[in-house]
Amino acid sequence: MPVPHGGAAPEAAHRVCAGLTALAAAAWPHAEHLYESSEFEWSDFDGGLVDKVRADFPGLPPAAVALALRLWGRLHGLVSLDVYGHLRTQTISPDKLFREEVTQLVRSLGIPLRS
């Protein structure tokens, strides 16, 4: 089902994407070495997104934008599965699965975990 033009979903999606891009930008000094072989270029992204990211985060490379979108996809995937009741048919601990995913996401940012 397509998203209605001008509805609440595009604004919410923009806020989530902006927040996760800010997270990726803040973590980039820790994560950059993990993505040295990234082949992403600005042409891989929507022009509006590129303009916004370059204005808000000058110097942030395309690999960091790809990281932000992957973070969004991983979190959104589990949340969507839970919202639609699919996780509870597979596991009795969806919260445990989500916590582990967030832990792995933090690792993908190159940020050391505290014990």
N, C-alpha and C positions, 0 to 999 in steps of 0.2 A: 504494500500500500504506500503510495507516494506521500511525502510530507506536504501538508497544505501550505501554499505560498502565504507568507506573512504570519503564520501561526507562531505559537510559543516554542515549538521544537527547534527552529533554526537559532533563535536567541539563546536557548539553553545549550545547544550544541556549541555555539560560539563561545559561551562562557566557560564550558568545560574544556574546550580545545585551548582557549587562552590560558586557563589555569594550569593545564598540564604542560603547555609550552613554557610557562614561567617556571614550573618545576624542573623541566629539562634544562632550561637555561641556567638556573641556579646550580644544578648538579653537574653541568657540563665540564667544569674544571676537573671534577673527579672522574667523569665518564669518558672524556674525549679519547683517552688511550684505548678504550674498549672498542671504539668505532673508527679507528684509523683507516681501515680498509673499506669503509662505506663508499658506495658508488652513487649515492643520491646527489642530484643536482637540483637547482631551483626549478628547472623546467619540469620536474617530476610532480610539482605541486600546483594547486590552483593559484592563479595570479592574485586573487584577493587575499588569500592566506599569506602568500609571499610578501605582499606589500605590508600587511599588518605585522608580520613577524619581523621584517627588516626595520620597520619603524620603531617597534617596541623593544627589540633586542638586536641592536646593530652588532654585527660581527658574529652572530650565531650562525653556524653553518647548516646546510640542508640536512646533514646527518642528525642533528639535534632535533629538527622538526620531525623527521621520520621517527625518532625515538619517542617524541611526545605522542605521535599518532599511534604508535604501537602500545604505549602505556594505556592510552584511552581504549584501544581495542581489547586489550587483555582485561582491564577492569570492567568494561562494559559487557564483555562476553559473560563473565561470571554473574554479574548483577542481573543481566537479562535472563540467564538460565534460572536464577533463583526467583525472579519476579514471576516468570511463567510456570513455576512449579516443577521444572525439570530436574533441578539438583536434588530435591528431596526424594525423588524416585530413585536416585542413584547413590545417595549418601545420607547418613543420619547426622552428619556434621558439616553442613555447607559453610558454617562460620569458620571452621578449622581450615577448610579448603581455601577460603577467601584470605584468611590470615597468612597462609603459606604463599599464596600468590602475591600478596603485598610484600612479603619478605623477599621473594624472588625479584620483584620489581625494584625494590630498593637496591638489591645487588646489581641489577642491570644498570643502575645509575652510578655504580662505582663507589657508593658511599659506604664506609665501613659500618657494620652493625655493632651496636653496643650489646654487651652481655647482660 
